[in-house]
Amino acid sequence: MTDDKAHHPHWHPLLRWVGHAFGLLYILVTLLFGPIKWLAAWLERQQVIQRYIRLVASFPPAAGLTVSLLSLGLLELSKIAVLLSYRYFGLLTAMVVTLCAKVSLGYFAHTTWHAARPNVIVAYPWAARVDAWIGAQLVQIRGFRDRLVGYLKNRSWYPGIVNAFMIIQKRAASLAGWIKTGLANIFR
């Protein structure tokens, strides 16, 4: 067997499955990140973030585009961290790393692009076309998400599932309060 055949990607179905699973997880996290607008709004009010946005907005178009691409590159490099965490620490750790990378580096890349975008779009017409195409793709994905959520909400079992989650949340909160009170009594 030659080295080429030993490393052929189609001969490792488990790795292909893991790659597809992480890709799906990444898309799901992207779809779910939209509803976390309160976190993005809170971060946007922070003084450090506001200074960073003003700094990037003051860059010339080429520098703004470079910083945006570098921040996007960091987000893409985080996928290597996901794969390494899966290999050495398991699936649960890889899922946590995916979520953390998407929330932190994803927010950083998003904020950087939105700060640099006005100058870049004016200076480079091709960037405006790419931005419009990506925007159209995101609209399609959000439309799919909204249709899926609407479909799920119209199912007869949906209210029962929501109620079950509410009960679990209330019991978890009361358990946390009970543990907190117990620990406070122990350490008095």
C-alpha positions in Angstrom: 0.0 0.0 0.0 1.4 3.4 -1.0 1.5 6.4 1.2 -1.2 8.1 -1.0 -3.6 5.2 -0.4 -2.9 5.1 3.3 -3.9 8.7 3.7 -6.8 8.8 1.3 -9.6 10.8 3.0 -12.4 8.4 1.9 -10.7 5.5 3.7 -11.4 7.0 7.1 -15.1 7.0 7.4 -15.0 7.7 11.2 -13.0 10.8 10.6 -15.3 11.9 7.8 -18.3 11.3 10.1 -16.6 13.4 12.9 -15.8 16.2 10.4 -19.4 16.2 9.2 -20.7 16.2 12.8 -18.4 19.2 13.7 -19.6 21.0 10.6 -23.2 20.4 11.5 -22.5 21.5 15.1 -20.8 24.7 13.8 -23.8 25.5 11.6 -26.2 24.8 14.5 -24.1 27.1 16.8 -24.2 29.7 14.1 -27.9 29.4 13.8 -28.4 29.5 17.5 -26.0 32.4 18.0 -28.5 34.8 16.5 -31.0 34.5 19.4 -28.2 35.5 21.8 -28.7 39.1 20.9 -28.8 40.2 24.5 -25.2 39.1 24.9 -24.1 40.9 21.8 -26.0 44.0 23.0 -24.4 43.9 26.4 -20.9 43.5 24.9 -21.5 46.3 22.5 -22.1 48.7 25.5 -18.8 47.8 27.1 -16.2 50.6 26.8 -13.4 48.3 25.6 -15.5 47.1 22.7 -16.6 50.6 21.8 -13.0 51.7 21.7 -12.1 48.8 19.5 -14.9 49.5 17.1 -13.9 53.2 16.8 -10.2 52.1 16.3 -11.1 49.7 13.5 -13.5 52.2 11.9 -10.7 54.7 11.7 -8.5 52.4 9.7 -8.0 53.0 6.0 -9.9 50.5 3.8 -6.9 48.2 3.1 -6.0 48.0 6.8 -9.7 47.4 7.8 -10.0 44.6 5.3 -6.7 43.1 6.5 -7.8 43.2 10.1 -11.2 41.7 9.2 -9.6 38.9 7.3 -7.1 38.2 10.1 -10.0 38.0 12.6 -11.8 35.6 10.3 -8.6 33.6 9.9 -8.4 33.2 13.7 -12.0 31.9 13.7 -11.0 29.4 11.0 -7.9 28.4 13.0 -10.1 27.7 16.0 -11.5 24.7 14.0 -8.0 23.1 14.5 -8.4 23.5 18.2 -11.8 21.8 18.0 -10.3 18.8 16.2 -7.4 18.6 18.6 -9.6 18.8 21.6 -11.8 16.0 20.1 -8.7 13.8 19.5 -7.2 14.3 22.9 -10.1 15.0 25.2 -13.3 13.7 23.6 -16.5 14.8 22.0 -17.9 16.8 25.0 -14.7 18.9 25.2 -14.8 19.5 21.4 -18.4 20.7 21.6 -17.5 23.1 24.4 -14.5 24.4 22.5 -16.7 24.8 19.4 -19.2 26.9 21.3 -16.6 29.0 23.0 -14.7 29.6 19.8 -17.8 30.6 18.0 -19.0 32.9 20.7 -15.7 34.6 21.4 -13.8 34.6 18.1 -17.0 34.7 16.1 -18.1 37.8 17.9 -14.6 39.3 17.4 -14.7 38.6 13.7 -18.3 39.9 13.3 -17.5 43.1 15.3 -14.3 43.7 13.3 -16.0 43.4 10.0 -19.0 45.6 10.9 -16.6 48.3 12.1 -14.4 48.1 8.9 -17.3 47.4 6.5 -18.3 51.0 5.5 -14.8 52.0 4.4 -14.1 48.7 2.7 -17.4 48.6 0.8 -16.8 52.2 -0.5 -13.2 51.5 -1.6 -13.6 48.0 -3.1 -16.6 47.2 -5.3 -15.7 43.5 -5.3 -16.0 43.5 -1.5 -19.5 45.0 -1.8 -20.5 42.1 -4.1 -19.1 39.5 -1.8 -20.8 41.1 1.2 -24.1 41.2 -0.6 -23.8 37.5 -1.6 -22.9 36.5 2.0 -25.8 38.5 3.2 -28.2 36.7 0.8 -26.9 33.4 2.0 -27.5 34.4 5.6 -31.0 35.5 4.8 -31.7 32.0 3.3 -30.2 30.3 6.4 -32.3 32.4 8.7 -35.4 31.8 6.7 -34.8 28.1 7.0 -34.3 28.5 10.7 -37.5 30.5 11.1 -39.5 27.9 9.0 -38.0 25.1 11.1 -38.9 26.9 14.4 -42.4 27.6 13.1 -42.9 24.0 12.1 -41.7 22.8 15.5 -43.9 25.3 17.4 -47.0 24.0 15.4 -46.5 20.4 16.5 -48.8 19.1 19.1 -46.0 17.9 21.4 -44.2 21.3 21.4 -46.1 22.8 24.4 -45.3 19.7 26.5 -41.6 19.9 25.7 -41.5 23.6 26.6 -43.3 22.8 29.8 -40.9 20.0 30.7 -37.9 22.4 30.1 -39.6 25.0 32.3 -40.1 22.5 35.1 -36.5 21.3 34.8 -35.3 24.9 34.9 -37.3 25.7 38.0 -36.1 22.5 39.8 -32.5 23.2 38.8 -32.9 26.8 40.2 -34.4 25.5 43.4 -31.7 22.8 43.7 -29.0 25.5 43.2 -30.6 27.7 45.9 -30.8 24.7 48.2 -27.1 23.9 47.6 -26.1 27.6 48.1 -28.0 27.8 51.4 -26.5 24.5 52.6 -23.0 25.6 51.8 -23.6 29.0 53.4 -24.8 27.1 56.6 -21.8 24.8 56.5 -19.2 27.6 56.2 -20.7 29.9 58.9 
